[in-house]
């Protein structure tokens, strides 16, 4: 398991994300699948401690939802 190591720095974090991208479609019970499971847990732990999520801007949230649904501003007018 090449990428499964503690994440202490931004460099470690970026490396873990890159490895996750490489093995994202690994079979669940394969060595890569087990590594993926560990890396995802490590990344989630690192993000919970170092990456503030905050709340989205309400206008940006509306724009994002409109984009997802293919809506326009005109569609919101009754």
C-alpha positions in Angstrom: 0.0 0.0 0.0 2.1 2.8 -1.4 -0.1 5.8 -0.4 -1.5 4.8 3.0 0.5 6.8 5.5 -0.5 9.5 8.0 -1.3 13.0 6.6 0.6 15.7 8.5 1.3 18.3 5.9 -0.3 19.9 2.9 2.2 17.9 0.7 1.0 14.7 2.3 -2.6 15.8 1.7 -2.1 16.5 -2.0 -0.2 13.2 -2.4 -3.1 11.3 -0.8 -5.6 13.1 -3.0 -3.6 12.2 -6.1 -3.3 8.6 -5.1 -7.1 8.4 -4.4 -7.6 9.7 -7.9 -5.3 7.0 -9.3 -7.1 4.1 -7.5 -10.6 5.5 -7.3 -12.2 2.6 -9.2 -10.4 -0.2 -7.5 -12.3 -3.3 -6.5 -13.4 -3.3 -2.9 -11.5 -6.3 -1.7 -8.3 -5.7 -3.7 -5.2 -4.3 -2.2 -5.9 -1.0 -4.0 -9.5 -1.0 -2.7 -8.2 -1.4 0.9 -5.7 1.3 0.4 -8.4 3.6 -1.0 -10.6 3.0 2.0 -7.7 3.9 4.4 -6.7 7.0 2.3 -10.3 8.3 2.3 -10.5 8.0 6.1 -7.1 9.8 6.5 -8.2 12.6 4.1 -11.5 13.0 5.9 -9.7 13.3 9.2 -7.1 15.8 7.9 -9.9 17.9 6.3 -12.0 17.9 9.4 -9.0 19.4 11.3 -7.4 21.6 8.6 -9.9 22.6 5.9 -12.7 24.9 7.0 -15.8 24.2 5.1 -18.1 27.0 6.2 -21.4 27.7 4.6 -21.9 28.5 0.9 -22.9 31.9 -0.2 -26.7 31.7 -0.6 -26.6 33.3 -4.1 -23.9 30.9 -5.2 -25.9 28.0 -3.9 -28.9 29.1 -5.9 -26.8 29.6 -9.0 -25.2 26.1 -8.5 -28.6 24.5 -8.2 -29.9 26.3 -11.3 -26.9 25.1 -13.2 -27.4 21.5 -12.1 -31.0 21.6 -13.2 -30.5 23.5 -16.4 -32.6 26.4 -15.2 -32.3 30.0 -16.0 -33.3 33.2 -14.1 -36.4 33.4 -16.3 -37.5 29.9 -15.1 -37.6 31.3 -11.5 -40.2 34.0 -12.4 -43.7 32.8 -11.7 
